[in-house]
Amino acid sequence: MKSIDLKKRFGISLEEYQEMLEKQNYVCATCNRPERSIDHRTKQVRSLAVDHCHTTGKIRGLLCSDCNTALGLLKDNTETMKNMISYLNAQAMKNA
């Protein structure tokens, strides 16, 4: 992730990004796994995405591509997330 992009998009420096990365032990804030997604242009593992509130702009943490995409698709709707967890738990009970 380029320093200029971080500053322009999120208002943080590369050093601040690195500090966040270290505090999270280099893993996603939600799934606790390192990024696995490969950038098709560079053929390198992507950097963790800067997750932020689209209303306030406040940075929440660093996420892997999968978790960042999931939050975006759910539009940060915690009620939908709770409903999905309930659904998965109910299905797991049926299949146990």
N, C-alpha and C positions, 0 to 999 in steps of 0.2 A: 504494500500500500504506500503510495507516494505521500511525502510530507505535505506537498502543496494541496493535494486532494483532501487530506485529513483536515487541514486548516480551513479550506474553502467550504467543505461540506458539513463539518462537525465542529469547527472551532477549536480543534485540539492539535497539538504538535505530535510529531512522530515519537518523541520522548514520552509524552503522556500516554500514547497508544501502547508503547512498550511497557510502561508501568502497569497499565491495566492488564496487559497480557501476562506479566509476571505475577500479579496478584491473583489471577485466575489459573495459575499454574499451566498456562499455555493451552487450556481447554475451553470449550464452550461453557457459558454460564448456566445453561439449562440442561444439557445432556451429559456434561462432564467428559466429553470426548474431544480429541483434537480434530481439526478440520481435515476432511478427507476428499473434498471436492477438488477436481483438477480444472484449472483454467485452460480452456481449449486453445487459447492463443499462445500462451507461454509454456504449456505442458507442465506447469508447476502447481503444487498444492496452493490453493487460495489462502489468503490471510483471513483470520476471523473477521466477520462483519461487525461494524459498530452499530449496535442496536440503540435506537433513540425513540423517544415519544414524538410522534408526528405533530401533536398539538403544541407541546411546550418546547420541543427541541432538546430536552434534557437527555443526556446519554445515560443508558441503563446498564450497559455491559457489552461484552463481545460474544457473538454467537457464530456457530458454524452455519454454513449455507442452508442445510436442511432445517434447522431450528428457526433461522431468520425468515426463510420462506414460509414455514408453517405459521409463524406469528403474523406475517403479512397477509397470508390468505385468510386467516381468521380475524383480521382487522383488530387485533389486540382485544377481542371480545372475551372476557373471562367467563361469562355465562356459557358461551358456546364451548369453551374449553372444558368447563365443569361437566357439561352435558356429554361431551365426547368421552371423558373419563368414566362417567357413569355407564355409558353405553358399552365401552370396552370391558368394564368390570362385570356387567351383566352378561355379556357374551362369554366371558371367561368362565363364569359360574355355570352357564349352560353346557359348556364344553368340557367341564372338569369331570 
